[in-house]
Amino acid sequence: MDLHFGDSKPTDEERAAVDALLGPPESPWEGASDRPDADLRWARGGRTARDRRDLLLPGLHALNDRVGWISEGGLDYLCRRLTVPPAEAYGVASFYAMFALRPRPATVVQVCTDLTCAARGSAELCSSLESRLGAPGTPVEGGATWEKSPCLGLCERAPAALVVRAGRPADAPSGPVAQFPAPPKTARPAFADERVQREGGSGGAPEAAAGFREGAGRGEQHATAVLAPATADAIARAAAAPESATAEPPAAMAVPQVGQEQLILLRRIGLVDPYSLDDYRAHGGYEALRRAFTLGPAEVIREVTESGLLGRGGAAFPTGRKWQATASQPDHPHYLVCNADESEPGTFKDRVLMEGDPYALVEAMTIAGYATGAHRGYLYLRGEYPRALERLTHALAQARTRGLLGENVLGQGYSFDIEIRRGAGAYICGEETALFNSIEGYRGEPRSKPPFPVEKGLFGKPTAANNVETLVNVLPILTMGAQAYAAIGTPKSTGPKLYCVSGNVDRPGVYELPFGATLGELLELAGKPGKLRAVLLGGAAGGFVRGDELDIPLTFEGTREAGTTLGSGVVLALDDTVPLPRMLLRIAEFFRDESCGQCVPCRVGTVRQEEALHRLAERTGAAAADDIALLRDVGRAMRDASICGLGQTAWNAVESAIDRLGTYA
């Protein structure tokens, strides 16, 4: 491979950020020419070099997190270390919204302008910020700036903002980090949410009152803070002094049903210290894994199959069939991937599970790996979830220390470990094959199918990919038994389901109900508005229903028969104060921005859809007929010819608003 590098040199900080991830360079070809013992006759190449390509995304995070942006010199140095062509690395870096390729201030405030925040006043918030701080991207006093952002997954506290400050973490290690590192020898994070510590019976100092979260090294952000609900005053203060941000509320605050006896998936949230492995085990933790070892892999898959568990990410594919297809592949190794990149606007259930009950996901991934014959698992986590990252990192370290991850799990002769990979702001990476490409160090573009992931997935090997909610459902299946689990819900949609209720309701949050409950019953729990105009089901890729269609059963088959979709469980309630044409335009803008551009129907169609909606904002009646006809033609083309679900569903919400709500009539 002929690699062409520029003349730009990395700064000391950029070199240190990359070396902290990869270790010191071993050859002059990797940037070690200043070493007195440098041997120009030796270079890493061939398979050895190619096998490090998957460290490109962590390396880009390391640079962006340390300096605040990725310079040409820093990118070139990372490419030398990984033997990656700089042109390809630039293509990867420019693919993700969280990476900056031009200089910017070290502190960036990302202000969500997506659907739920739009319904809760983000437009007015941004207008106020522009008058006080200038246009988005304008540097302000104190070395900060603010930007508009797609959904941050904080919909229950809309409008929301995320503060990210670049810099070297105080506890950043100086050596390389292995793919599956040993537990870090650092103090356990304080349990700020419930203000108590029960880890192994020992206490700890409470977290500082400020909400600024220090990074844990290994290239993570130096610090982050969440402002939700956000105000112009709070954002202005955080831009000038990021440490002034107040502490986040506990994860349990996002669960209005907290403590109720009928809960299954959410039963531990608010009752268990999310940092304490002992507390988790005292509330039934790891009983499911022990039963899995008693049953054996084949019987675990049989239990999951007989339970009727369908994927909770939107596609509703039978989980047992996916696991069986992966386990039966003769090619090895097998991989397990947890898709925790929930980027659908209005979705935040996986975030609440990971923040409030992180050990449940670790246990569920271990069971899934055991059943499918995988010894390595990858947890692809949204880059905008700093608290989930902190708690999962701690949970993995504790599980390794206690023999629940790593070699010989629970003394059963089975080895399994999990690595967290941070996403970087790309909705398309929720598509499983795009996610595989992202982990492997390529642009997050979907692959053509077949071959399917169960045959050739991550690194070209058989892979089972499930989202967080799907995996966590495996625990009650094994503890209560497949038949008891299948008795919950309906024959075709079994078990409990999590719903992300937001918008114009009194009690937004994550709700757990058995499949079969109606939309009206769910909204009554959340406190629906007096003048409910419409409900968006399934997020931007879903569809609208009228405010009087509250008898729709919340099941996969029930929503399908009603001409809509359940999707990932988004339920966005809108009253008559929300301008629907503006919401539709925001959906169109979202798909235009998030299209990966790989296929023409989606790349061109999402732009044409947005253009037509801009024109429709000023037209009604007969004058709008031509643009509505154009929208239908473009929508059909995207649905029929796009390579993945993004383009295939980009027209759904607009179509439902026109046909069901009479928008633009």
LOLUMKE-423162 format. One record per residue (C-alpha): x, y, z. Coordinates in steps of 0.25 Angstrom, whole numbers, padded with zeros to 4 digits, always signed. Layout:
! residues N
XYZ
...
//
This chain:
! residues 665
+0000+0000+0000
+0006+0014-0004
+0003+0024+0007
+0004+0038+0004
+0005+0048+0016
+0006+0063+0017
+0016+0072+0023
+0008+0075+0035
+0013+0071+0049
+0006+0067+0061
+0006+0075+0073
+0012+0069+0086
-0003+0068+0091
-0007+0061+0079
+0004+0051+0079
+0002+0049+0094
-0013+0046+0092
-0010+0036+0081
+0001+0029+0089
-0008+0028+0101
-0017+0019+0093
-0007+0011+0085
+0006+0012+0093
+0019+0018+0088
+0023+0016+0073
+0031+0004+0071
+0037+0008+0057
+0042+0021+0050
+0031+0018+0040
+0021+0020+0051
+0027+0033+0056
+0038+0028+0065
+0050+0035+0057
+0054+0043+0070
+0057+0030+0077
+0073+0028+0078
+0071+0013+0075
+0061+0015+0063
+0063+0004+0053
+0059+0009+0039
+0060-0005+0033
+0047-0010+0041
+0033-0006+0039
+0019-0012+0043
+0012-0017+0031
+0003-0027+0025
-0008-0034+0034
-0001-0028+0046
-0004-0014+0041
-0018-0017+0036
-0022-0023+0049
-0021-0010+0056
-0030-0002+0046
-0042-0004+0056
-0034+0006+0066
-0036+0017+0056
-0050+0022+0062
-0044+0021+0077
-0032+0029+0071
-0040+0040+0065
-0048+0041+0079
-0034+0042+0086
-0030+0054+0077
-0043+0061+0077
-0045+0059+0092
-0031+0064+0096
-0030+0076+0087
-0045+0079+0083
-0042+0077+0068
-0035+0068+0058
-0023+0075+0051
-0016+0070+0039
-0004+0067+0046
-0011+0059+0057
-0018+0051+0047
-0006+0048+0039
+0001+0043+0052
-0011+0034+0055
-0010+0029+0041
+0005+0026+0042
+0002+0018+0055
-0009+0010+0049
-0004+0009+0034
-0017+0015+0029
-0017+0024+0017
-0019+0039+0021
-0030+0040+0011
-0038+0029+0016
-0036+0034+0030
-0041+0048+0026
-0053+0041+0020
-0056+0034+0033
-0054+0046+0042
-0063+0055+0033
-0074+0045+0034
-0077+0047+0049
-0084+0060+0054
-0076+0060+0067
-0062+0062+0061
-0057+0075+0057
-0047+0077+0045
-0045+0092+0047
-0040+0099+0060
-0051+0102+0070
-0052+0106+0085
-0049+0095+0095
-0063+0096+0101
-0075+0093+0092
-0089+0094+0097
-0098+0085+0088
-0113+0090+0088
-0123+0079+0083
-0133+0084+0073
-0139+0071+0070
-0154+0067+0071
-0156+0066+0086
-0148+0078+0089
-0155+0086+0077
-0168+0083+0084
-0163+0088+0097
-0157+0101+0092
-0143+0099+0086
-0146+0109+0075
-0148+0120+0085
-0136+0115+0093
-0127+0116+0081
-0133+0130+0077
-0129+0135+0091
-0115+0129+0090
-0113+0136+0077
-0116+0149+0083
-0107+0147+0095
-0095+0138+0090
-0096+0140+0075
-0099+0131+0063
-0096+0116+0065
-0081+0113+0064
-0077+0128+0069
-0066+0127+0079
-0070+0134+0092
-0062+0139+0104
-0056+0128+0112
-0052+0119+0100
-0065+0113+0097
-0076+0112+0086
-0090+0106+0084
-0096+0098+0073
-0109+0093+0069
-0110+0078+0071
-0119+0066+0067
-0126+0058+0078
-0117+0056+0090
-0126+0045+0096
-0130+0054+0108
-0145+0055+0103
-0151+0054+0117
-0144+0067+0121
-0146+0075+0108
-0140+0084+0104
-0127+0079+0106
-0112+0083+0104
-0099+0075+0106
-0086+0082+0110
-0073+0076+0105
-0059+0081+0109
-0047+0076+0102
-0034+0074+0110
-0025+0063+0116
-0032+0055+0127
-0026+0056+0140
-0025+0041+0141
-0021+0038+0127
-0012+0026+0126
+0002+0028+0119
+0003+0014+0113
-0005+0006+0103
-0019+0001+0105
-0022-0013+0101
-0035-0017+0094
-0040-0024+0106
-0032-0016+0118
-0030-0021+0132
-0038-0013+0142
-0033+0001+0144
-0026+0003+0158
-0034+0016+0161
-0044+0020+0171
-0058+0015+0169
-0067+0027+0164
-0076+0032+0175
-0091+0028+0175
-0097+0042+0174
-0111+0038+0170
-0116+0031+0182
-0105+0038+0192
-0101+0025+0198
-0090+0015+0195
-0091+0000+0197
-0080-0006+0188
-0075-0018+0196
-0080-0011+0209
-0071+0000+0208
-0074+0015+0207
-0069+0026+0198
-0069+0041+0197
-0081+0047+0191
-0079+0053+0177
-0077+0068+0176
-0089+0077+0175
-0085+0081+0161
-0090+0073+0149
-0077+0073+0141
-0073+0059+0139
-0058+0056+0138
-0053+0047+0127
-0048+0033+0131
-0036+0033+0122
-0033+0025+0110
-0037+0036+0101
-0050+0040+0107
-0055+0054+0108
-0048+0062+0119
-0061+0066+0124
-0076+0067+0121
-0088+0073+0127
-0103+0071+0124
-0112+0083+0124
-0127+0078+0124
-0136+0085+0124
-0127+0096+0118
-0129+0111+0119
-0121+0122+0112
-0116+0126+0125
-0111+0112+0129
-0104+0111+0115
-0098+0124+0116
-0092+0121+0130
-0087+0107+0125
-0080+0113+0113
-0073+0123+0122
-0070+0113+0133
-0074+0099+0130
-0071+0094+0144
-0084+0103+0148
-0093+0092+0143
-0102+0086+0154
-0102+0071+0156
-0111+0062+0147
-0123+0056+0154
-0123+0041+0157
-0127+0032+0146
-0139+0028+0154
-0145+0041+0151
-0147+0037+0137
-0156+0025+0141
-0169+0031+0147
-0173+0016+0151
-0161+0014+0159
-0163+0004+0171
-0176-0002+0165
-0177-0017+0167
-0182-0020+0153
-0169-0015+0147
-0160-0026+0141
-0149-0018+0132
-0149-0006+0141
-0151-0012+0155
-0137-0010+0160
-0135+0005+0155
-0136+0014+0167
-0135+0002+0177
-0121-0002+0174
-0108+0005+0174
-0103+0005+0159
-0089+0005+0164
-0090-0007+0173
-0089-0021+0168
-0093-0027+0182
-0106-0019+0182
-0109-0024+0168
-0107-0038+0172
-0115-0036+0185
-0127-0032+0175
-0126-0045+0166
-0114-0041+0158
-0106-0052+0151
-0117-0063+0154
-0120-0063+0139
-0106-0066+0136
-0105-0077+0146
-0117-0083+0140
-0111-0081+0126
-0099-0089+0130
-0108-0100+0135
-0116-0101+0123
-0105-0100+0112
-0105-0092+0100
-0115-0100+0092
-0125-0099+0103
-0123-0085+0105
-0126-0082+0090
-0138-0091+0091
-0144-0083+0103
-0142-0070+0096
-0148-0076+0084
-0160-0081+0091
-0162-0068+0099
-0166-0061+0086
-0156-0050+0088
-0155-0040+0077
-0145-0030+0075
-0148-0017+0081
-0140-0008+0072
-0151-0006+0062
-0149-0018+0052
-0156-0028+0062
-0148-0040+0057
-0149-0052+0065
-0137-0052+0075
-0136-0067+0076
-0135-0069+0061
-0124-0059+0060
-0116-0066+0072
-0118-0080+0066
-0114-0075+0052
-0101-0069+0058
-0098-0081+0067
-0099-0091+0056
-0089-0084+0047
-0076-0093+0045
-0067-0081+0043
-0061-0075+0055
-0059-0067+0063
-0073-0062+0066
-0076-0048+0071
-0087-0042+0079
-0090-0027+0077
-0099-0019+0086
-0105-0007+0078
-0106+0004+0089
-0106+0015+0079
-0120+0019+0080
-0121+0031+0072
-0136+0031+0068
-0141+0045+0072
-0150+0043+0084
-0143+0030+0089
-0136+0029+0102
-0140+0016+0108
-0127+0009+0106
-0120+0021+0113
-0128+0020+0125
-0125+0005+0126
-0110+0007+0124
-0110+0018+0135
-0119+0011+0145
-0116-0003+0143
-0103-0005+0136
-0100-0019+0142
-0112-0024+0135
-0107-0021+0121
-0093-0027+0125
-0100-0040+0130
-0109-0041+0118
-0098-0039+0108
-0090-0050+0115
-0102-0060+0113
-0104-0056+0098
-0089-0058+0096
-0090-0072+0103
-0102-0076+0095
-0096-0072+0081
-0082-0077+0083
-0076-0063+0084
-0064-0060+0093
-0064-0045+0090
-0074-0035+0091
-0075-0020+0086
-0084-0010+0092
-0085+0001+0082
-0090+0013+0091
-0095+0027+0087
-0084+0037+0088
-0094+0047+0095
-0096+0038+0107
-0085+0041+0117
-0092+0036+0129
-0095+0023+0123
-0081+0022+0118
-0076+0024+0132
-0085+0014+0139
-0083+0003+0128
-0068+0005+0129
-0069+0003+0144
-0078-0009+0143
-0069-0016+0133
-0057-0014+0142
-0064-0019+0154
-0069-0031+0147
-0055-0035+0142
-0050-0033+0156
-0061-0043+0162
-0059-0054+0151
-0072-0050+0144
-0064-0046+0131
-0051-0050+0125
-0045-0064+0126
-0053-0075+0132
-0066-0068+0135
-0072-0073+0149
-0062-0085+0148
-0070-0091+0136
-0059-0092+0126
-0065-0081+0117
-0057-0068+0114
-0064-0055+0110
-0061-0040+0110
-0067-0028+0106
-0061-0015+0100
-0068-0002+0099
-0067+0006+0086
-0072+0020+0086
-0080+0025+0074
-0078+0039+0069
-0091+0045+0065
-0097+0037+0053
-0111+0032+0053
-0108+0023+0041
-0099+0014+0051
-0112+0009+0057
-0113+0000+0045
-0105-0012+0049
-0096-0013+0037
-0093+0001+0037
-0089-0001+0052
-0080-0012+0048
-0073-0003+0038
-0071+0008+0049
-0065-0002+0059
-0055-0007+0048
-0050+0007+0045
-0058+0010+0032
-0069+0020+0029
-0082+0016+0035
-0089+0012+0022
-0099+0000+0022
-0094-0012+0014
-0103-0020+0004
-0110-0032+0008
-0108-0044+0007
-0099-0048+0013
-0106-0046+0026
-0099-0042+0039
-0101-0056+0044
-0092-0061+0033
-0082-0050+0031
-0084-0039+0041
-0073-0032+0049
-0059-0034+0043
-0066-0043+0033
-0070-0053+0044
-0083-0058+0049
-0089-0048+0058
-0102-0046+0066
-0106-0032+0068
-0117-0027+0078
-0120-0014+0084
-0120-0012+0099
-0135-0014+0102
-0135-0027+0094
-0123-0033+0102
-0129-0029+0116
-0141-0036+0113
-0133-0049+0113
-0131-0048+0128
-0146-0050+0132
-0148-0061+0121
-0137-0069+0128
-0142-0066+0142
-0157-0068+0140
-0156-0078+0129
-0160-0076+0114
-0175-0080+0116
-0177-0070+0128
-0171-0059+0120
-0179-0063+0107
-0192-0062+0116
-0189-0047+0117
-0194-0038+0106
-0201-0044+0093
-0198-0057+0086
-0191-0050+0075
-0184-0039+0083
-0179-0045+0096
-0173-0039+0109
-0172-0025+0114
-0169-0013+0106
-0162+0000+0109
-0168+0013+0103
-0161+0027+0102
-0172+0037+0105
-0169+0051+0103
-0174+0064+0097
-0187+0071+0103
-0189+0062+0115
-0189+0064+0130
-0180+0052+0133
-0170+0049+0122
-0161+0037+0124
-0159+0023+0121
-0171+0014+0124
-0172-0001+0124
-0185-0008+0120
-0189-0022+0115
-0191-0022+0100
-0206-0020+0097
-0208-0008+0106
-0214+0003+0097
-0208+0017+0093
-0219+0024+0102
-0215+0015+0114
-0201+0019+0113
-0204+0034+0111
-0213+0034+0123
-0201+0029+0131
-0192+0040+0126
-0203+0051+0127
-0207+0054+0113
-0211+0069+0109
-0225+0074+0109
-0224+0077+0094
-0216+0065+0088
-0214+0068+0073
-0205+0057+0069
-0196+0046+0074
-0183+0042+0067
-0181+0027+0068
-0167+0021+0066
-0159+0034+0064
-0155+0041+0052
-0156+0028+0044
-0170+0025+0050
-0183+0031+0047
-0193+0041+0052
-0207+0037+0058
-0219+0046+0061
-0221+0050+0075
-0235+0043+0075
-0228+0029+0071
-0225+0025+0085
-0230+0011+0085
-0219+0006+0076
-0213-0006+0083
-0198-0004+0085
-0193-0017+0079
-0185-0020+0066
-0197-0026+0060
-0207-0016+0065
-0200-0003+0060
-0197-0010+0047
-0212-0012+0045
-0215+0002+0049
-0206+0007+0038
-0194+0011+0047
-0182+0006+0054
-0177+0003+0068
-0163+0005+0064
-0153+0006+0076
-0164+0011+0085
-0165+0026+0083
-0178+0032+0087
-0177+0047+0085
-0190+0055+0089
-0193+0068+0082
-0204+0078+0086
-0210+0089+0078
-0198+0099+0081
-0188+0091+0073
-0187+0095+0058
-0188+0082+0050
-0182+0087+0037
-0170+0092+0045
-0168+0078+0051
-0169+0071+0038
-0158+0081+0032
-0150+0077+0044
-0152+0062+0041
-0148+0065+0027
-0135+0073+0031
-0132+0061+0040
-0132+0051+0029
-0125+0060+0020
-0113+0062+0030
-0113+0047+0034
-0113+0041+0020
-0099+0034+0018
-0100+0038+0003
-0097+0024-0001
-0109+0021-0010
-0116+0031-0020
-0130+0029-0015
-0127+0034-0001
-0116+0044-0004
-0125+0051-0014
-0138+0048-0009
-0136+0053+0005
-0132+0067-0001
-0144+0067-0010
-0153+0064+0001
-0148+0076+0009
-0149+0085-0002
-0163+0082-0005
-0167+0083+0010
-0160+0097+0010
-0169+0101-0002
-0181+0095+0005
-0179+0104+0017
-0184+0115+0009
-0195+0108+0001
-0208+0101+0003
-0220+0095-0005
-0218+0094-0020
-0205+0102-0020
-0199+0090-0011
-0204+0079-0020
-0192+0078-0029
-0182+0078-0017
-0190+0067-0010
-0190+0059-0023
-0175+0061-0024
-0174+0056-0009
-0181+0044-0012
-0173+0040-0024
-0160+0043-0016
-0165+0035-0004
-0168+0023-0013
-0154+0023-0019
-0147+0024-0006
-0156+0013+0000
-0154+0004-0012
-0139+0006-0015
-0131+0011-0003
-0121+0001+0002
-0125+0002+0017
-0136+0006+0026
-0132+0020+0027
-0136+0024+0013
-0148+0013+0013
-0154+0020+0025
-0150+0035+0022
-0164+0038+0016
-0173+0031+0026
-0175+0042+0036
-0178+0052+0025
-0187+0043+0018
-0195+0040+0030
-0197+0055+0034
-0202+0058+0020
-0212+0046+0019
-0215+0044+0034
-0215+0058+0039
-0219+0066+0027
-0206+0075+0028
-0205+0084+0016
-0220+0082+0012
//
